[in-house]
């Protein structure tokens, strides 16, 4: 007879439980690793999308800024329009750009005023008109007829573009935007921009390029009415006013772009800008420096368009991977803004607004006087507003905790003079954020 040793059974049972436990641990560890890998894949996919958005936003901003400089310098209307088309192609890396004028003839034809880029035979082989008929469905005809931007993000697959698709594809065009040029509420021409890439011209890029079309109106009206384009005092003021409006519009588009990506911080940039301006005012900075601080405050988080939206609005604490990605936004913002020629060091201020006095900030670990005063001011305003306001991962901490944070860390993380002025604004002058 075979006897089973009781100790042997216990040992086998113990081994079995240990193996089961080890298997469970391995399964859990594999599950965690799988989740982390999925998280990384998600972040990489988001990065790829936002890199494209970033590239296109930079391209549009650079083009707009260069065109505005050309408008200020130019004294000849024909050269001006040609310069605009050339800049769009060369600096914007678009395939072709041209400006057309709607003729008031029986055929409702469109006259080419200026063009640049890859257009060999294109204008000779298509019927440019803005009639309601089938032939008038070229991008320029649609923009002039409706008074609205006409966008085709994939010429090959869009059935509406049959009358001119063949010629466009011959030139290598894959997408196009045509922007109406309007005077007194009536379209009289169009600025058209073609690209060899598909899925170009999203709403933000179209908004920016539309500002360029609006700025061109003055020059095209001068051509249409055969008046000499001059930059004497009165006319120059009108043009500069238009450029100022276009510049303000750029700032609004940038601000809106950030808030669309990060709805939980809607208004954050405006409130930071307002507090930073008041700090600068209390420190008796010049009007010019205060203006620069206000403008920079409004767009200081523009680099967040590089961050996937699901991370910006995540309702719980960020992982180390996600936080490291968040920390790239000052550099991303500076990269976007380098395309615009501001009268203030906006790019540098944005780059440094998360640097800290003891060198513990990012992205470059600058310290003390190596950090611009404007960046130190916006940095304090940013911390106070962020702590006092609601965030997806926590409720508002309140203004008292925010002020305690900057007081406890004055001269350590934050500039002492800036902190003292900020505390004075809230405690003595009863400053409040507008909501």
C-alpha positions as CSV (number, residue, x, y, z in Angstrom):
1,X,0.0,0.0,0.0
2,X,1.2,3.5,-0.9
3,X,1.1,6.1,1.8
4,X,1.0,9.9,1.1
5,X,3.1,11.9,3.4
6,X,1.1,14.8,5.0
7,X,4.1,17.2,4.8
8,X,4.6,16.4,1.1
9,X,0.9,17.4,0.5
10,X,1.4,20.7,2.3
11,X,4.6,21.4,0.4
12,X,2.9,20.7,-3.0
13,X,-0.1,22.8,-1.9
14,X,2.2,25.6,-0.9
15,X,4.1,25.4,-4.2
16,X,0.8,25.4,-6.1
17,X,-0.5,28.5,-4.3
18,X,2.9,30.2,-4.8
19,X,2.8,29.4,-8.5
20,X,-0.8,30.7,-8.8
21,X,0.2,33.9,-7.0
22,X,3.2,34.3,-9.2
23,X,1.1,33.9,-12.3
24,X,-1.4,36.5,-11.1
25,X,1.4,38.9,-10.4
26,X,2.9,38.3,-13.8
27,X,-0.6,38.8,-15.4
28,X,-1.0,42.1,-13.5
29,X,2.5,43.3,-14.4
30,X,1.8,42.5,-18.0
31,X,-1.5,44.3,-17.8
32,X,0.2,47.4,-16.4
33,X,3.0,47.3,-19.0
34,X,0.3,46.9,-21.8
35,X,-1.6,49.9,-20.4
36,X,1.6,52.0,-20.3
37,X,2.4,51.0,-23.9
38,X,-1.1,51.9,-25.0
39,X,-0.7,55.2,-23.2
40,X,2.6,55.9,-24.9
41,X,1.0,55.0,-28.3
42,X,-1.8,57.4,-27.6
43,X,0.6,60.2,-26.7
44,X,2.7,59.5,-29.8
45,X,-0.4,59.6,-32.0
46,X,-1.5,62.8,-30.4
47,X,2.0,64.2,-30.9
48,X,2.0,63.4,-34.5
49,X,-1.3,65.2,-35.0
50,X,-0.3,68.2,-33.1
51,X,3.1,68.4,-34.8
52,X,1.3,68.8,-38.1
53,X,-1.0,71.4,-36.6
54,X,2.0,73.2,-35.1
55,X,3.8,73.1,-38.4
56,X,0.9,74.6,-40.3
57,X,0.2,77.2,-37.7
58,X,3.9,78.3,-37.8
59,X,3.8,78.4,-41.6
60,X,0.7,80.5,-41.7
61,X,2.0,82.9,-39.0
62,X,5.4,83.3,-40.7
63,X,3.7,84.0,-44.1
64,X,1.3,86.5,-42.5
65,X,4.1,88.3,-40.7
66,X,6.3,88.6,-43.8
67,X,3.5,89.8,-46.0
68,X,2.7,92.6,-43.5
69,X,6.3,93.7,-43.6
70,X,6.1,93.8,-47.4
71,X,3.0,95.9,-47.3
72,X,4.6,98.5,-45.0
73,X,7.7,98.7,-47.2
74,X,6.0,98.7,-50.6
75,X,5.2,101.9,-52.6
76,X,4.2,100.2,-55.9
77,X,0.9,98.3,-56.1
78,X,1.9,95.9,-58.8
79,X,5.1,95.0,-57.0
80,X,3.2,94.7,-53.7
81,X,0.8,92.1,-55.0
82,X,3.6,90.1,-56.7
83,X,5.6,90.3,-53.5
84,X,2.7,88.9,-51.5
85,X,2.3,85.9,-53.9
86,X,6.0,85.3,-53.8
87,X,6.2,85.4,-50.0
88,X,3.3,83.0,-49.7
89,X,5.1,80.5,-52.0
90,X,8.7,80.9,-50.7
91,X,8.2,81.4,-47.0
92,X,4.9,79.6,-46.6
93,X,6.1,76.6,-48.7
94,X,2.8,76.6,-50.6
95,X,2.8,75.4,-54.2
96,X,1.2,78.4,-55.9
97,X,-0.6,81.7,-55.0
98,X,-2.4,84.2,-57.1
99,X,-4.6,87.3,-56.8
100,X,-7.6,87.6,-59.2
101,X,-10.0,90.5,-59.9
102,X,-13.7,89.8,-60.7
103,X,-14.5,91.5,-64.0
104,X,-18.0,93.0,-64.5
105,X,-18.3,91.6,-68.1
106,X,-20.9,89.4,-69.6
107,X,-18.8,86.3,-69.0
108,X,-18.0,87.3,-65.4
109,X,-14.4,86.5,-66.0
110,X,-11.6,86.7,-63.4
111,X,-8.5,88.7,-64.3
112,X,-5.1,87.5,-63.0
113,X,-3.4,90.4,-61.2
114,X,-0.4,88.6,-59.7
115,X,0.9,85.0,-59.4
116,X,3.8,83.0,-58.1
117,X,4.8,79.4,-57.9
118,X,4.1,76.3,-60.0
119,X,1.5,77.3,-62.5
120,X,2.8,76.3,-65.9
121,X,-0.2,76.3,-68.3
122,X,-2.7,76.2,-65.5
123,X,-4.3,79.6,-66.2
124,X,-4.4,79.0,-70.0
125,X,-6.2,75.7,-69.6
126,X,-9.1,76.5,-67.2
127,X,-12.0,78.9,-67.5
128,X,-11.7,81.5,-64.7
129,X,-15.1,83.0,-64.0
130,X,-17.4,83.6,-61.2
131,X,-20.7,82.8,-62.9
132,X,-23.3,80.5,-61.3
133,X,-22.8,77.9,-64.0
134,X,-20.7,74.8,-63.9
135,X,-17.6,76.5,-65.1
136,X,-17.8,79.1,-62.3
137,X,-17.1,76.4,-59.7
138,X,-13.4,77.1,-59.7
139,X,-12.2,78.0,-56.2
140,X,-11.9,81.6,-57.0
141,X,-15.3,81.8,-58.6
142,X,-16.9,80.2,-55.6
143,X,-15.2,82.5,-53.2
144,X,-16.1,85.6,-55.1
145,X,-19.7,84.5,-55.7
146,X,-20.4,83.5,-52.1
147,X,-18.1,86.0,-50.3
148,X,-16.8,83.1,-48.1
149,X,-13.5,81.2,-48.1
150,X,-13.7,78.1,-50.4
151,X,-11.6,75.2,-49.1
152,X,-10.8,71.9,-50.8
153,X,-8.7,69.7,-48.6
154,X,-8.4,66.9,-51.1
155,X,-8.8,67.8,-54.8
156,X,-8.5,64.2,-56.0
157,X,-11.5,62.9,-54.0
158,X,-13.9,65.9,-54.2
159,X,-16.6,65.5,-56.9
160,X,-17.4,69.3,-56.9
161,X,-14.1,70.2,-58.5
162,X,-14.4,68.2,-61.8
163,X,-14.3,71.3,-64.1
164,X,-10.7,72.1,-63.0
165,X,-9.5,69.0,-61.2
166,X,-7.5,67.6,-64.1
167,X,-5.4,70.7,-64.6
168,X,-4.9,71.1,-60.8
169,X,-3.6,67.5,-60.6
170,X,-1.2,68.1,-63.5
171,X,0.4,70.8,-61.5
172,X,0.7,68.6,-58.4
173,X,-1.9,70.5,-56.4
174,X,-3.7,68.5,-53.7
175,X,-5.6,71.1,-51.7
176,X,-6.6,74.8,-52.1
177,X,-8.1,77.7,-50.2
178,X,-9.5,80.7,-52.0
179,X,-10.2,83.8,-49.9
180,X,-12.6,86.5,-51.0
181,X,-11.4,90.1,-51.1
182,X,-14.2,92.3,-50.0
183,X,-14.9,96.0,-50.0
184,X,-18.1,97.6,-48.6
185,X,-19.5,94.2,-48.0
186,X,-19.1,93.1,-51.7
187,X,-16.5,90.6,-53.0
188,X,-14.5,92.0,-55.9
189,X,-11.6,89.4,-56.1
190,X,-9.9,86.5,-54.5
191,X,-6.5,85.4,-53.1
192,X,-6.0,81.7,-53.8
193,X,-3.3,79.5,-52.2
194,X,-2.6,75.9,-53.4
195,X,-0.7,73.2,-51.6
196,X,0.8,69.8,-52.8
197,X,-0.4,68.2,-49.5
198,X,-3.9,66.9,-48.7
199,X,-5.8,67.8,-45.5
200,X,-4.2,71.3,-45.4
201,X,-6.1,74.5,-44.5
202,X,-7.8,73.6,-41.3
203,X,-10.0,76.3,-39.7
204,X,-7.2,78.0,-37.7
205,X,-4.9,78.2,-40.8
206,X,-7.8,79.6,-42.9
207,X,-8.5,82.2,-40.2
208,X,-4.9,83.4,-40.2
209,X,-4.7,83.5,-44.0
210,X,-8.1,85.3,-44.2
211,X,-6.4,88.1,-42.2
212,X,-3.9,88.4,-45.0
213,X,-6.7,88.7,-47.5
214,X,-8.3,91.4,-45.5
215,X,-5.0,93.3,-45.3
216,X,-4.6,93.1,-49.1
217,X,-8.0,94.7,-49.7
218,X,-6.6,98.2,-49.6
219,X,-4.0,97.5,-52.3
220,X,-6.4,95.7,-54.6
221,X,-9.0,98.4,-54.3
222,X,-6.3,100.9,-55.3
223,X,-5.6,98.8,-58.4
224,X,-9.3,98.4,-59.3
225,X,-10.0,102.1,-59.1
226,X,-6.7,103.1,-60.8
227,X,-5.7,105.2,-57.9
228,X,-2.0,105.6,-57.0
229,X,-1.2,103.6,-53.9
230,X,0.7,106.0,-51.7
231,X,1.8,105.9,-48.1
232,X,1.4,109.6,-47.3
233,X,0.4,110.4,-43.8
234,X,-3.4,109.9,-44.1
235,X,-3.3,106.7,-46.2
236,X,-0.4,105.2,-44.3
237,X,-2.4,105.6,-41.1
238,X,-5.4,103.8,-42.6
239,X,-3.1,100.9,-43.7
240,X,-1.3,100.7,-40.3
241,X,-4.7,100.7,-38.6
242,X,-5.6,97.7,-40.8
243,X,-2.3,96.0,-39.9
244,X,-2.9,96.7,-36.2
245,X,-6.3,95.0,-36.5
246,X,-4.8,92.1,-38.3
247,X,-2.1,91.8,-35.6
248,X,-4.8,91.8,-32.9
249,X,-6.7,89.2,-34.9
250,X,-3.5,87.0,-34.9
251,X,-3.4,87.2,-31.1
252,X,-7.1,86.3,-30.8
253,X,-6.6,83.3,-33.1
254,X,-3.7,82.1,-31.0
255,X,-5.6,82.6,-27.8
256,X,-8.7,80.8,-29.2
257,X,-6.5,77.9,-30.5
258,X,-5.2,77.3,-27.0
259,X,-8.6,77.5,-25.3
260,X,-10.2,75.1,-27.9
261,X,-7.4,72.6,-27.0
262,X,-7.8,73.2,-23.3
263,X,-11.3,74.2,-22.4
264,X,-10.8,73.9,-18.7
265,X,-8.4,76.8,-18.7
266,X,-10.6,79.1,-20.8
267,X,-9.9,82.6,-19.8
268,X,-6.7,81.6,-17.9
269,X,-4.4,83.4,-20.3
270,X,-6.6,86.6,-20.2
271,X,-6.6,86.6,-16.4
272,X,-2.8,86.0,-16.3
273,X,-2.3,88.9,-18.8
274,X,-4.4,91.2,-16.7
275,X,-2.7,90.5,-13.4
276,X,0.8,90.6,-15.1
277,X,-0.1,94.1,-16.6
278,X,-1.2,95.4,-13.2
279,X,2.0,94.1,-11.6
280,X,4.0,95.8,-14.3
281,X,2.0,99.0,-13.8
282,X,2.6,98.9,-10.1
283,X,6.4,98.4,-10.8
284,X,6.3,101.6,-12.9
285,X,7.5,99.8,-16.1
286,X,7.2,101.8,-19.4
287,X,4.0,101.7,-21.4
288,X,5.8,99.8,-24.2
289,X,7.0,97.0,-21.7
290,X,3.5,96.8,-20.2
291,X,2.0,96.3,-23.7
292,X,4.5,93.6,-24.4
293,X,3.7,91.8,-21.1
294,X,-0.1,92.0,-21.8
295,X,0.3,90.6,-25.3
296,X,2.6,87.8,-24.1
297,X,0.3,87.0,-21.2
298,X,-2.6,86.5,-23.6
299,X,-0.7,83.9,-25.6
300,X,1.9,82.5,-23.1
301,X,0.4,79.0,-23.3
302,X,0.2,78.8,-27.1
303,X,2.7,75.8,-27.0
304,X,-0.1,73.7,-25.4
305,X,-1.5,73.1,-28.9
306,X,1.4,70.7,-29.2
307,X,0.0,68.7,-26.2
308,X,-2.7,66.1,-26.9
309,X,-6.1,67.4,-25.7
310,X,-6.8,64.3,-23.6
311,X,-3.8,65.1,-21.5
312,X,-4.7,68.7,-21.0
313,X,-8.2,67.8,-19.8
314,X,-7.3,64.6,-17.9
315,X,-9.4,64.5,-14.7
316,X,-6.7,62.9,-12.6
317,X,-3.0,63.3,-11.8
318,X,-0.7,63.1,-14.7
319,X,1.9,60.3,-15.2
320,X,5.6,61.3,-15.3
321,X,5.5,60.8,-19.1
322,X,2.5,63.1,-19.5
323,X,4.0,65.7,-17.2
324,X,7.3,65.7,-19.1
325,X,5.3,66.3,-22.3
326,X,3.5,69.2,-20.6
327,X,6.9,70.7,-19.8
328,X,7.7,71.0,-23.5
329,X,5.0,73.7,-24.0
330,X,7.3,76.8,-23.4
331,X,9.7,75.7,-26.1
332,X,6.9,74.7,-28.4
333,X,5.3,78.2,-27.9
334,X,8.6,79.9,-28.6
335,X,9.0,77.9,-31.8
336,X,5.6,79.0,-33.0
337,X,6.1,82.7,-32.1
338,X,9.5,83.0,-33.7
339,X,7.6,83.3,-37.0
340,X,6.1,86.6,-36.0
341,X,8.2,89.8,-35.8
342,X,6.9,91.3,-32.5
343,X,8.1,94.7,-31.3
344,X,8.8,92.9,-27.9
345,X,10.8,89.8,-27.0
346,X,7.6,87.8,-26.9
347,X,9.2,84.5,-28.0
348,X,11.8,84.7,-25.2
349,X,9.3,85.7,-22.5
350,X,7.1,82.7,-23.4
351,X,10.2,80.4,-23.4
352,X,11.2,81.5,-19.9
353,X,7.9,81.8,-18.1
354,X,8.3,78.5,-16.2
355,X,11.9,79.2,-15.2
356,X,12.5,79.7,-11.5
357,X,14.9,81.9,-9.5
358,X,16.8,78.9,-8.0
359,X,17.2,77.2,-11.3
360,X,14.7,74.5,-10.7
361,X,12.3,75.6,-13.5
362,X,12.1,74.5,-17.2
363,X,13.0,74.2,-20.0
364,X,16.6,75.4,-19.5
365,X,17.0,75.7,-15.7
366,X,17.8,79.4,-15.9
367,X,18.1,81.3,-12.6
368,X,17.9,84.8,-11.2
369,X,18.9,87.6,-13.6
370,X,19.2,85.2,-16.5
371,X,15.4,85.2,-16.6
372,X,13.8,88.2,-18.2
373,X,11.8,90.4,-15.8
374,X,8.8,90.1,-18.0
375,X,9.0,86.3,-17.7
376,X,9.3,86.6,-13.9
377,X,6.2,88.7,-13.8
378,X,4.1,86.4,-16.0
379,X,5.5,83.4,-14.0
380,X,4.1,84.8,-10.8
381,X,0.8,85.8,-12.3
382,X,0.5,82.3,-13.9
383,X,1.0,80.5,-10.6
384,X,-1.5,82.6,-8.7
385,X,-4.2,82.3,-11.4
386,X,-3.6,78.6,-11.8
387,X,-3.8,77.8,-8.1
388,X,-6.8,80.1,-7.5
389,X,-8.8,78.5,-10.4
390,X,-10.5,75.1,-11.0
391,X,-8.5,72.4,-12.9
392,X,-9.7,69.1,-14.3
393,X,-7.8,67.1,-11.7
394,X,-8.7,69.3,-8.7
395,X,-11.0,72.0,-7.4
396,X,-9.9,75.6,-7.1
397,X,-7.4,76.0,-4.2
398,X,-8.4,79.6,-3.6
399,X,-6.5,82.9,-3.7
400,X,-5.3,82.6,-0.1
401,X,-3.4,79.4,-0.8
402,X,-2.1,80.9,-4.1
403,X,-0.7,84.0,-2.3
404,X,0.8,81.8,0.5
405,X,2.6,79.8,-2.2
406,X,4.3,82.8,-3.7
407,X,5.0,84.4,-0.3
408,X,6.6,81.2,1.1
409,X,8.8,80.9,-2.0
410,X,9.7,84.5,-2.7
411,X,13.4,84.8,-3.5
412,X,13.5,81.0,-3.9
413,X,11.2,80.2,-6.8
414,X,9.8,83.6,-7.5
415,X,11.3,87.1,-7.9
416,X,10.9,88.9,-4.5
417,X,10.0,92.3,-5.9
418,X,7.4,90.8,-8.2
419,X,5.9,88.8,-5.3
420,X,5.7,91.8,-3.0
421,X,3.9,93.9,-5.7
422,X,1.5,91.0,-6.4
423,X,0.7,90.6,-2.7
424,X,0.1,94.4,-2.4
425,X,-2.3,94.3,-5.3
426,X,-4.5,91.6,-3.7
427,X,-4.2,92.6,0.0
428,X,-4.1,96.4,-0.1
429,X,-5.5,97.4,-3.5
430,X,-8.2,94.7,-3.5
431,X,-7.3,93.4,-6.9
432,X,-9.6,90.5,-8.1
433,X,-9.6,88.2,-11.1
434,X,-12.5,88.7,-13.5
435,X,-14.5,85.6,-14.2
